[in-house]
Amino acid sequence: MTTVSDVLDLVRAPAALTVLGDTAAGAQVAAGGFTRRGWLLPLASVAIYSGGMALNDWADRDLDAVERPERPIPSGRVSPRRALAVAAGLGAVGLALAAAGGGRRGLAVAAPLVASVVLYDVVAKPTAAGPLAMAACRGLDVLLGAGGSPRALPAALAIAVHTLGVTALSRGEVNGGAASDTGLALVATGAAAAAVDSVSPGVQTTSARLGGAAGSAAYLAAALPGQLAVVDDPSPKRVRDATRAGIGSVVPLQAAIVARGGSLAVAAGLMAVHATIRLRGRRGRKPGNGPARGDVT
């Protein structure tokens, strides 16, 4: 019998903490924060993200039976049909929340976001285009918060570049890392941090600049050590550790973007989320079960 705990394991529920800041970043740089019912957009993002995780496990159920038999589907705790239903249901909830929180503009971004998640999980993930497809998913998630405003494109690009690097790195979780993937991750991390200062050029206050710089420093401190460790030791364990750190490090990157956009309060909230993720890690409780062969939806 499938339990609530099994479903939460299927969707890697704690990992959803890493997507809350995507829409916040988009909204901040595009419009100075959420307007009216915009607070529903982070919930839409979480629903779409979680549905993507369930779809990932459905698509990978045969491979997981060999490489990760403890996952909910191969272990028999969740049937493939139920996993697919969870994925579809959460995707529909995400679309509904996007429409409620962002109107037609929100839905206009959420629909291609859901389509991109499906494309990644079902088609692109095992191909060379996988990291690019995943980067597009996270970039669209930022634009969801911005209602598709072009003002949020630099922020979306920064998050997308970060995701590109983490996804490329994660391809070595089972068999060990490749030097090319590790190098791409390092370059992407540096580029994402450097891009923070340009995400909201209209905001020129000292506090915004300092907040953005502090967030960028926190991002680098979270992401770089694990990636540098993989350079010395590209073993699967090192790659998994660096990938988990990379997934969590997107939160201080989001905080940096929000601070650079002028909201130190929201940025502080995101850093509190990051602290929660780190605390879970120190207690031996990971934010979810980590990505599955490049899954950083």
Order of alpha helices (4+ residues) and beta strands (2+ residues): alpha-alpha-alpha-alpha-alpha-alpha-alpha-alpha-alpha-alpha-alpha
